[in-house]
Amino acid sequence: MPCAAVRSILPTYTDFLFERFFTVLMIRLARVGARKQPHYRVVVIEKDRARNGRSVEVVGTYNPRTSPASVDLKRERIDYWVSKGAQLSDRVGKLMAQQPAAAPVEAA
């Protein structure tokens, strides 16, 4: 019988069922540029799909070849998908941190 620390690391049957029957969404980069000219789309996609597989929604673009790198994100759509349980990839999280959300405009 493994100790409690090892048991907490091992995946449980309920984790297996959740991954198997519920779609886990990721917000990550999909490469669309030509060879040696990378350009990326920020997409909402199922976790198990291929890098450039069919996405649920395109929520932005990222071009690292410009100086400085150009990032265009639909923040409200990203916030919507995160509220629905989507997970950000490491790189998308860093891109969002580089571009803080705009302050809401107050109507006078």
N, C-alpha and C positions, 0 to 999 in steps of 0.2 A: 504494500500500500504506500503510494508516494506521500511525502509530507505535504502540508497545506500550501506551502509556497509553490511547489511544483504543480499541485493540483490547480492553483489559480492561473498558472501560465498555460496549461493544456487547454485546447479548445473543448468546449462542452457540446453536447448533442443539441442543445437549444441554439448555440451559436451556429452550428452546422445548418439547422433548419432555417434560421433567419437568413443566412447567406444564400441558401438554396432557393427559398420561396419568395424572398423580398428583394427587390432590386436596390442595390447600393449605388448611389450616384456620386460621381466625382466631377469636380470642375478642374480641368487640366488643359494642357496645350496639345494641339494637333498640328503637325507640320504640314505646310502646303507649298513651300517654296521649291524652286528648282535646285538642282544639285549645286552644292557649295553656296547657295543663296537662301538661307533659311528665313522663312516667314511663318508665323504661327497664328492659329485661331485659338481663342479661349473658348472651350466648349463644355457643355454639360453632357456627360456620357456615362453609360453604365460601367461600373468598375471592371467587369470582366471582358469588355470589348477591346478590340485592337486599338492601337494608338490613333489611327486614322479611320476607325470604324464609324458606323452611322451614329450621329450624335442626336441628343434630344433638342438642343438649342445652341446656337452660337451667341456667346455673350461678350465677345470682344476680339481684339487683334493685338499682336505684339510683333514688332519688327526690330530685332536687335542690330540690324546693319546700319541704321541711321545713327547719327551722332547728335544728341543723345538718343538712346533707343526710344522709339515711339510706342506708346501703350494707349489703347483705346478700350475702356471697359464700360459696360452697362452696369453700373453699381446697383441700381435698384433691382435688376434681374438677378444679379449674383446674390444680393441679400435675400431675395425671394427664395431662390433655390437652397441657400444655406438654411433658411427657416424651415424648409421642407425636409432637411436632413442630408443634403449634399455635403460632401467633404471637399475641402480645397487641397490641391496638391501643394507641395512645398514651394515650387516656383510661382504659382499663381498667388499664394499667400504673400510672398515677397513683393510681387508686382503690385498687389493691393496696398501693401504697407508703404511703398514708394509714392503712391498717389493717394493721399488722404482724401476722405470724402468731402465734398463741397459743403459749406455751411448752408443750411436752409434759408431761402430768401423770405423775409417777412413782408407780408402785404401791408401797405400803409393806408 
